[in-house]
Amino acid sequence: MAALRASFARCDTAFAAVTDAKLMNQVSYYGSNSPTVSLLFGAVFDWSDHYAQEAIYLRLNGILPPSARQGN
C-alpha cells in the first residue's frame, strides 16, 4: 500500500505541474515522442482499464465493487 500511495503521490505532483502551455510539449511515451496531452489521456485510459479489470474480478468472486454500492 505504501508503494501504491507513493505512486499516486508522484502522479499528483507531476500532473499538477502541467499547464495549458505545456500540453503540446514533447515527452517520451512508450518509446516515441508524443505531446504531454497524449500521456495524460493515456494515463486516464490505463487507470480506467485497470479499474474495469478489478471490478470484473470482484464481481466474479461475488463482491460488489465499491463504486457500484448504494450511496456512492
C-alpha positions, 0 to 999 in steps of 0.5 A, spaced: 500 500 500 505 504 501 508 503 494 501 504 491 500 511 495 507 513 493 505 512 486 499 516 486 503 521 490 508 522 484 502 522 479 499 528 483 505 532 483 507 531 476 500 532 473 499 538 477 505 541 474 502 541 467 499 547 464 495 549 458 502 551 455 505 545 456 500 540 453 503 540 446 510 539 449 514 533 447 515 527 452 517 520 451 511 515 451 512 508 450 518 509 446 516 515 441 515 522 442 508 524 443 505 531 446 504 531 454 496 531 452 497 524 449 500 521 456 495 524 460 489 521 456 493 515 456 494 515 463 486 516 464 485 510 459 490 505 463 487 507 470 480 506 467 482 499 464 485 497 470 479 499 474 474 495 469 479 489 470 478 489 478 471 490 478 470 484 473 474 480 478 470 482 484 464 481 481 466 474 479 468 472 486 461 475 488 463 482 491 460 488 489 465 493 487 465 499 491 463 504 486 457 500 484 454 500 492 448 504 494 450 511 496 456 512 492 
